Amino acid sequence: MTGTERAKLDFQDRFDAVKSRNGWTNKDLAKVLKVSTVTVSRLRSTPFGASGRNVMTIHALYEEAMGR
């Protein structure tokens, strides 16, 4: 597995953890990120093509959800 593939999987794990820990749907997360649900779906599937702001927000939400 390449570093890029590992980074994508790590991001997807964090994305899923944020939704799970907060009990959020894609619609809920879209409201938090102030984007559409389509954008949230694309963010998970192709994080490297997403807005850096959204990626960083997911990382911040993950840290918050994990109590760090």
C-alpha positions in Angstrom: 0.0 0.0 0.0 1.4 3.4 -1.0 1.5 6.4 1.4 -1.2 8.1 -0.6 -3.5 5.1 -0.3 -2.8 4.9 3.5 -3.5 8.6 3.9 -6.8 8.2 2.1 -7.9 5.3 4.3 -6.8 7.2 7.4 -8.9 10.2 6.4 -11.9 8.0 5.6 -11.5 6.4 9.1 -11.5 9.8 10.7 -14.4 10.9 8.6 -16.4 7.9 9.7 -15.4 8.3 13.3 -16.6 11.9 13.3 -20.0 10.9 12.0 -20.3 7.9 14.3 -19.1 9.6 17.6 -21.6 12.5 17.0 -24.4 10.4 15.6 -24.4 12.4 12.4 -25.7 11.7 9.0 -24.2 13.1 5.8 -26.9 15.8 6.0 -25.9 16.7 9.6 -22.2 16.9 8.6 -23.1 19.0 5.6 -24.7 21.6 7.9 -21.6 21.7 10.1 -19.3 22.1 7.1 -21.8 24.5 5.4 -21.8 22.5 2.2 -24.2 20.2 0.3 -24.7 16.5 1.1 -23.2 15.7 -2.3 -20.1 17.5 -1.3 -19.9 15.5 1.9 -20.2 12.3 -0.1 -17.5 13.4 -2.5 -15.3 14.5 0.4 -15.2 11.0 1.8 -14.7 9.2 -1.5 -12.1 11.6 -2.9 -10.5 13.6 -0.1 -7.6 14.7 -2.3 -10.0 16.6 -4.6 -11.8 18.3 -1.8 -11.4 21.8 -0.3 -8.6 22.0 2.2 -10.9 23.8 4.6 -13.3 20.8 4.7 -10.4 18.3 5.1 -9.0 20.3 8.0 -12.4 20.7 9.6 -12.9 17.0 9.6 -9.5 16.6 11.3 -10.4 19.2 13.9 -13.8 17.5 14.5 -12.0 14.2 14.9 -9.6 15.6 17.5 -12.6 17.1 19.3 -14.6 13.9 19.2 -11.7 11.9 20.5 -11.1 14.3 23.3 -7.7 15.5 22.2 
